[in-house]
């Protein structure tokens, strides 16, 4: 009886489906996309609230440009052997897309927290 139960447990675990790399890549992209939408809406709202303050708008635009440069340089640190989008799978494997989108989401969330600070003033 014990062998039958063990056989059923092992066969059930072999027949269960796990999440594949493609699904994990899609989930990571969706999470990043949602964070990006929040960030973009915060930037738009800040511009709308301060529409008469051209100095603020100019500083915010410059800040966004520098933030994007910062993220690009951090990407180079995190993925030093990244050569091109065509060869990324040869170097980092199939999980690169998931790693990339999780990386972008992390920095997007950091930017969101800094943008929220601007609303407190």
N, C-alpha and C positions, 0 to 999 in steps of 0.2 A: 504494500500500500504506500509506503514511504517513497519507493522508487517511482511509482505512478505520479504522486504529487510533485516530486522533484522534476520529473519529465514534463509535466504540464507547466510548471513554473518556468523552466528553461525554454520550452518551446514558445511560451507566451512572450518572453523577453526577446526572443529572436524574431518573432513576427510583428512586434510593435514597431511603429515608425518613429524615427527621430527627425529632428529638424536638420535640413540640409544647408549647405553653405549658401546656396542661392537665396533661400528664405532669410537667413541671417543677414546677408547683404542687403536685401530689400527692407528688412526691419531697421537696420542701421541707417539706410538712406531716408526712410520715412521719419525716423526720430530726428535726424539732422534737418530735414525739410521743415518739420514743425517748429524747431528752434529758430530756423532762418526766418520763417514767417513771423514769429513773435518779434525777433530782432528788427526786421524791416518795419513792422507796424509801430514799434517803439520809436524808431528813427523818424518815421512819418509824423507821429503824434508830437514828438519834440519839435520838429520843424513847424508844425501847424501852431503849436502853443507859442512859439517864439518867432512867428513869421515876420514881425516888425523889427526884430533884432538881427540885422544883417551880419554883425560880428559873430553872434552865436551860431548862425547858420553856416557861415564860412568856417568857423572853428570846428563845428560838428562834422562837416564834410571832410575837412583835413584830418580830423581824428579817425574817421571811418577809413580813409585811405591809408593812414599809418597803421591802423589796426590790421587791415588786410595784408600789408607788407610784413607786419609782425608775425601773423599767422603763417604766411608763406615761408618766412625764415625758420619758424619753429618746425614747420613740416620738413625742411631740409635737415634739421637736427634729428628729428624723430625717425626719418627714413633716409639715411645718408646715402644709401646705394641706389636710390630711385633715379633711373636714367630717363625713362620716357613712359608714356601710358601704354605703348605697344609692348614693351618688355617687362612691365611691372609683375606679371605673373611668373616670369622666369626667375625673378629675384625673390619676391615675397610670397608667391603662391596664390591660391584662390581666395585666401582670406584678406587680401590687400584691400578690396573694396570696403569690407566691413571695418577694417582698421582705419581706413581713411575717413569714412563717414563718422565713425565714433570720435576720431581726432577732431574733425571739423565741428561736431556737435559740442564737444567739450569747450572749445574756444568760443563757439557761438554763445554758449551758456554763460561763459565768463563775460563776454561783451554785454549780454543782456543784464547781468548784475551791475555792470558799470553804468549802463544806460538808466537803470532804475534809480541810481544815485542822483542823476540829474533832475529827476522829478521831485526830489525832496527839497530842493532849493526854492 
